[in-house]
C-alpha cells in the first residue's frame, strides 16, 4: 500500500509522484483507479494558477456544471448561503465546482482557512462521491479541516494526478484526487469527468 499523510501532503505527494521511481512504476491508469471515481463529484479549485482556472472554466462550459465562488470578504451570511446552495446541489445528485475569486482580497492564509472550512461543511452535510482537490494549499487546508489522517493511493488517472481513498475522519473511504494547480493539460478536469461518466 502506498499512502501519503495529510500533515505533510505537499512534500510527500511531490516525492511520491515525481521523485520516486518505485512510486512512478506503481501509479498507472488502471481499471481500479477509474472505478474509484464516484458521483457526485466535488471539484475544489483553490489554486490561482491560470492553468487550473482554465481547466475549471472548460469543464463548466463543456459539461454545464454549476460553479459556486466562495469569497471570504462576503462575510458569514454570504458564506452560509453558498454552503447551503452547494449542499442542495450535491444532495440532489449534481456534481459541482467550488472556486475562490480570481484575485486575493485577503491574506492567502485566511482565504485558505475559510475555503477549507466551507468545503469541510459541504462534505459533512452532503454525500460526496469523489473529492477533487486542486492546489497544494487547498488540499492541505481541506484535509486539516476534515481531520483526515491521509490518503491511500490506488493509481494515477493522468501524469501527476494520483487518485486514492481518504483514510480517517468523516469521509473515511471516500475517493479523492489531488492535483497541483499548474499540472495537467487544459482538459485535465474534463478528462476526469469523462472517466467518471464512462464508469457509469
N, C-alpha and C positions, 0 to 999 in steps of 0.2 A: 504494500500500500504506500502510495506517495501522498503526503498531505502537507499543507502549509498552515502555520498558526496565524491567527488574525492579529496577534500582538506584534508580529514582525512581518506583516503581509507584504509590504513593498520589497524588502530585502530578500525574503525567501522566495517570493514569486519570481523576482528577477533572476536569482541564482538558478532556480529550478527550470525556468522556462527558456533561459538564454545561455547560461554558462555551463550547465551540467550535461555532458554528452549522454550520461545514463538516463537522465530525465527526458532528454530530447528523443531517445530511442523509444521511450515509453509513451510519449504523447503522440497519439495517432488519431486520425479521424476514423473512429470505429463506430460500429452499429450501436454499441453500448453507450458511447458518448452522445450519439444522435437521439437515442431513445430517452435520454435523461432530460431532454428539452420538453417540459410540460407547460401547457397553457392553463391559465392566463400568464403572460409574461410581463414583468415589470422592468422596463428599461430605465435605469437610473443614470442620467448623464450629468455629472457634476463637473466634468473637466471643461476648461475654457479653450482647450486646444481646438483650432479651427477645423481640423480634420474630424474630430468627434462631433462637432456641431453639424458639419456637412453630412456625416453618416446618419445622424438623427433626423435631419431635415429630409433626406432621401427616403428613409423608412416611413416617415409620416406622409410624405406626398405620394409614394408608390402604393402604400397599403392602407392609407386612411386612418392610421392610429391616432387616437386623441393624445395631445401633449398638454401637460399642466406645468406651468412655471412657478417654482417656489422662490419667492423673493422675501428675504428676511426683513426688508425695510417696510413691508406692508403691515407689520405688527401681528399680534396674536389672532385677531379676528380674521384677517386675510389668510393667515396660515391655516387656521382651523377650517375655513371654508374650502381651501384647496385640498386638504386632507380628506374631508368628507366627500368631495367630488371624486377623488381618486379611489376611495374605498367603495363608493357606489359603483363606479365603472368596473372595478375588478370583481366585486361581488356578483355582478351581472354576467361575468364570464369574459369581459373585454380585456384585452391587453392594453398597456398604457406606457407612455413615455413621460418621465418626470425630469425636468431640467431646472437649471438656475438661469438667471439673466445672463446675457452675453457679456455684460460689464459688471465688475465687482463694485458695489457701493458701500460695502462693509469689509472688515478685515477678512482675509482668507480663512482664518481660524474660526471666526464667528459664523461665516457662511457655511463652512464645513460642518460645524457642530449642529446648527439649526437644520440644515439639509438632512443630516444623518438622523436627527430626532424625528423629523417629518416622515422620512422613509420608514423608520422603525415603527411609528404609529400606524402607518398604512399597512405594513406587513403583518402587524399583530392584530389588525382589525378586519382583514380580508384574507382569503386563502390564495396566496400567490403560488403559481406552479413552478415558475423559474424566475430567479432574480438575476438580472444582468447589470453589473456594476462597471461603469466607465469612468476611469480616472483613479489614480492611486489614493489621493486624499479621500475621495468618495468611498472607495472600498474600505479603507481603514475606519472612517467615521461610522459607516453603516454597521460594520462588524462590531465596533465598540458599543454602539447604542443598542444593538440586538443581543449583546452579551454572548457572542459566538466564540467558541474555542478555536475553530479552524475550518479548513476545507479539505476534504478528501478528493484528490484529483483522480478523475476517471478517464480522461483523454483530452484531446485538443481538437477543437472544431475548425480552427484555422491557425496558421502560423502565429504563435504568440498569444493565442486566445484559448486558455485552458477552461475546461468545464469540470465540475465536480459536485459533491454533495456537502451541505453545511453540517458541521459537527457541533452539537451543543446548542443551548438556547431554545427560544420558542420556535425557531424554524429548523430544528434538527431534521436532517434528511431531505430538505428542500434542495432542488437543483440550483446551482449558482454558476455564473460565468463572469470572469473578471477580464477586463481589457484596459490597457494603458490608453490614455486619451489620444495619443498620436499614432497608435498602432492600427494595422489593418487597412485595407483598401476602402475607397469611398462607399462601396456597397457591403461593407463588413456586417453591419447590423441588419441590413436587408437579407443577407445570406443566412444569418442566424434565424431570422423569422421564417424564411423559406424552408430551412431544415426542420423547424418545428411543425410547419404546415405539412411537409412531406411525411412526417411521423404520423400525422392524423390525430 
